[in-house]
Amino acid sequence: MNIKPLADRVLVLPAPAEEKTIGGIIIPDSAKEKPLKGTVVAVGNGTKDEEMVVKPNDTVLYGKYAGTELELEGEKYLIMRQADILAIV
C-alpha cells in the first residue's frame, strides 16, 4: 500500500468487531458496534504547531465518531486527525 497521510492525519486499521451471540442469536454485521481500537498504519509529518506522537504499529483508542472511513485494496481503514486519538495502548 502506498498511502502517506498529510499534516497531522493518521491512517488506522480498525480492530475487527467482536462476534457476539445472545442466547444463540447471532448479531448481524449491521447491528454490531464499531470497534474503538485499531492499529496505526501510517502517519503524516505533523504540523509546526503539533508534532506527531503516534507512530506506525501503535495500538490506539479513538472516539466513536472519529475519522473518515475509506477502503483500500479491499480493506477498510479510518483516516483521522491525531487529535481524534484518545490514547495509545
PAMARGU-176820 format. One line per 5 residues: their letters; for each residue x, y, z of N, C-alpha, C. Coordinates in nm, 3 decimals. Layout:
<pts>
A> X/Y/Z/X/Y/Z/X/Y/Z | ... $
</pts>
This chain:
<pts>
MNIKP> 0.084/-0.117/0.000/0.000/0.000/0.000/0.089/0.123/0.000 | 0.055/0.219/-0.082/0.135/0.340/-0.096/0.050/0.461/-0.062 | 0.024/0.483/0.066/-0.053/0.600/0.107/0.021/0.670/0.220 | 0.031/0.800/0.210/0.100/0.880/0.310/0.006/0.991/0.355 | -0.046/0.982/0.479/-0.133/1.090/0.528/-0.058/1.223/0.533 $
LADRV> -0.131/1.331/0.517/-0.072/1.465/0.520/-0.091/1.529/0.657 | -0.002/1.622/0.689/-0.006/1.703/0.812/-0.021/1.615/0.936 | -0.126/1.638/1.015/-0.143/1.565/1.141/-0.243/1.450/1.129 | -0.257/1.395/1.009/-0.353/1.286/0.989/-0.286/1.150/1.010 | -0.370/1.053/1.050/-0.324/0.919/1.084/-0.415/0.818/1.014 $
LVLPA> -0.357/0.715/0.953/-0.432/0.607/0.890/-0.436/0.491/0.988 | -0.558/0.446/1.024/-0.577/0.343/1.125/-0.652/0.225/1.066 | -0.607/0.104/1.097/-0.677/-0.019/1.062/-0.758/-0.059/1.184 | -0.892/-0.046/1.180/-0.974/-0.080/1.296/-0.963/-0.227/1.332 | -0.969/-0.255/1.462/-0.971/-0.394/1.508/-1.103/-0.457/1.463 $
PAEEK> -1.105/-0.586/1.434/-1.230/-0.649/1.392/-1.334/-0.644/1.504 | -1.461/-0.627/1.466/-1.569/-0.624/1.564/-1.582/-0.762/1.628 | -1.607/-0.762/1.758/-1.619/-0.889/1.828/-1.748/-0.959/1.788 | -1.739/-1.090/1.772/-1.855/-1.171/1.736/-1.930/-1.205/1.865 | -2.053/-1.155/1.879/-2.131/-1.181/2.000/-2.260/-1.252/1.964 $
TIGGI> -2.302/-1.339/2.053/-2.431/-1.404/2.037/-2.511/-1.381/2.164 | -2.640/-1.369/2.149/-2.729/-1.351/2.263/-2.825/-1.468/2.262 | -2.807/-1.561/2.356/-2.896/-1.676/2.366/-2.904/-1.755/2.237 | -2.792/-1.768/2.165/-2.790/-1.844/2.041/-2.825/-1.763/1.917 | -2.860/-1.635/1.934/-2.891/-1.548/1.821/-2.764/-1.475/1.781 $
IIPDS> -2.726/-1.486/1.656/-2.606/-1.418/1.605/-2.646/-1.278/1.560 | -2.572/-1.179/1.607/-2.599/-1.040/1.572/-2.543/-1.011/1.433 | -2.625/-0.957/1.340/-2.575/-0.927/1.205/-2.473/-0.814/1.206 | -2.391/-0.807/1.101/-2.286/-0.706/1.090/-2.340/-0.564/1.104 | -2.458/-0.538/1.050/-2.513/-0.402/1.052/-2.549/-0.357/1.193 $
AKEKP> -2.570/-0.449/1.285/-2.606/-0.414/1.422/-2.488/-0.415/1.518 | -2.371/-0.454/1.469/-2.253/-0.459/1.556/-2.201/-0.319/1.583 | -2.147/-0.300/1.703/-2.085/-0.173/1.738/-1.952/-0.160/1.666 | -1.921/-0.039/1.622/-1.792/-0.015/1.559/-1.682/-0.032/1.664 | -1.571/-0.092/1.628/-1.460/-0.101/1.724/-1.403/0.037/1.752 $
LKGTV> -1.356/0.056/1.873/-1.299/0.185/1.912/-1.149/0.173/1.933 | -1.091/0.067/1.875/-0.949/0.040/1.889/-0.896/0.000/1.752 | -0.772/0.033/1.725/-0.713/-0.004/1.597/-0.562/0.009/1.599 | -0.502/-0.026/1.486/-0.357/-0.020/1.471/-0.321/0.089/1.371 | -0.226/0.172/1.407/-0.181/0.280/1.319/-0.100/0.218/1.205 $
VAVGN> -0.137/0.252/1.080/-0.070/0.200/0.962/0.029/0.302/0.908 | -0.011/0.429/0.905/0.076/0.535/0.852/0.042/0.667/0.920 | 0.139/0.755/0.930/0.118/0.886/0.991/0.176/0.995/0.902 | 0.121/1.116/0.916/0.174/1.231/0.844/0.296/1.287/0.916 | 0.347/1.397/0.867/0.467/1.459/0.926/0.436/1.550/1.043 $
GTKDE> 0.309/1.578/1.069/0.272/1.672/1.173/0.266/1.813/1.117 | 0.241/1.908/1.205/0.238/2.048/1.165/0.338/2.123/1.251 | 0.359/2.250/1.221/0.453/2.328/1.301/0.401/2.346/1.444 | 0.271/2.338/1.462/0.212/2.355/1.596/0.193/2.222/1.670 | 0.192/2.112/1.598/0.165/1.982/1.661/0.256/1.874/1.602 $
EMVVK> 0.346/1.822/1.684/0.433/1.713/1.639/0.358/1.580/1.651 | 0.396/1.486/1.568/0.331/1.355/1.570/0.383/1.273/1.687 | 0.290/1.225/1.769/0.323/1.145/1.886/0.306/0.997/1.852 | 0.202/0.965/1.773/0.179/0.826/1.736/0.270/0.786/1.622 | 0.296/0.656/1.612/0.382/0.605/1.505/0.321/0.475/1.453 $
PNDTV> 0.362/0.430/1.335/0.307/0.306/1.280/0.324/0.189/1.378 | 0.226/0.100/1.378/0.216/-0.019/1.463/0.173/0.011/1.606 | 0.145/0.137/1.642/0.087/0.167/1.772/-0.057/0.120/1.774 | -0.102/0.068/1.886/-0.244/0.035/1.906/-0.306/0.155/1.976 | -0.414/0.208/1.917/-0.473/0.331/1.968/-0.622/0.314/1.996 $
LYGKY> -0.673/0.399/2.085/-0.816/0.409/2.111/-0.863/0.542/2.055 | -0.982/0.542/1.994/-1.034/0.665/1.935/-1.183/0.674/1.962 | -1.239/0.792/1.940/-1.380/0.817/1.966/-1.471/0.744/1.869 | -1.596/0.728/1.911/-1.694/0.652/1.834/-1.717/0.708/1.693 | -1.716/0.839/1.680/-1.743/0.901/1.550/-1.619/0.963/1.488 $
AGTEL> -1.502/0.919/1.531/-1.377/0.977/1.482/-1.345/0.928/1.341 | -1.286/1.015/1.264/-1.230/0.977/1.135/-1.329/0.960/1.023 | -1.273/0.934/0.907/-1.348/0.910/0.784/-1.313/0.770/0.734 | -1.415/0.691/0.705/-1.391/0.556/0.656/-1.351/0.559/0.510 | -1.254/0.474/0.474/-1.219/0.457/0.334/-1.174/0.313/0.313 $
ELEGE> -1.185/0.269/0.189/-1.149/0.131/0.156/-1.035/0.132/0.056 | -0.928/0.059/0.090/-0.811/0.047/0.004/-0.777/-0.100/-0.011 | -0.765/-0.144/-0.133/-0.727/-0.282/-0.163/-0.813/-0.382/-0.088 | -0.943/-0.355/-0.079/-1.037/-0.446/-0.015/-1.039/-0.442/0.137 | -0.961/-0.355/0.198/-0.952/-0.344/0.344/-1.010/-0.209/0.386 $
KYLIM> -1.086/-0.207/0.496/-1.145/-0.082/0.545/-1.053/-0.016/0.646 | -1.031/0.114/0.627/-0.944/0.193/0.713/-1.018/0.317/0.760 | -0.962/0.382/0.860/-1.008/0.513/0.906/-0.892/0.610/0.891 | -0.922/0.730/0.844/-0.820/0.835/0.843/-0.874/0.946/0.932 | -0.791/0.989/1.027/-0.836/1.086/1.126/-0.720/1.176/1.167 $
RQADI> -0.754/1.285/1.232/-0.652/1.373/1.287/-0.596/1.309/1.414 | -0.470/1.338/1.443/-0.410/1.286/1.564/-0.490/1.327/1.688 | -0.552/1.444/1.686/-0.630/1.493/1.799/-0.752/1.405/1.829 | -0.799/1.327/1.729/-0.913/1.238/1.749/-0.874/1.110/1.824 | -0.745/1.086/1.837/-0.698/0.967/1.909/-0.696/0.999/2.058 $
LAIV> -0.759/0.911/2.135/-0.772/0.934/2.279/-0.654/0.881/2.359 | -0.598/0.766/2.316/-0.489/0.705/2.393/-0.412/0.606/2.307 | -0.287/0.583/2.347/-0.206/0.475/2.289/-0.203/0.363/2.391 | -0.238/0.243/2.347/-0.243/0.128/2.438/-0.110/0.058/2.441 $
</pts>
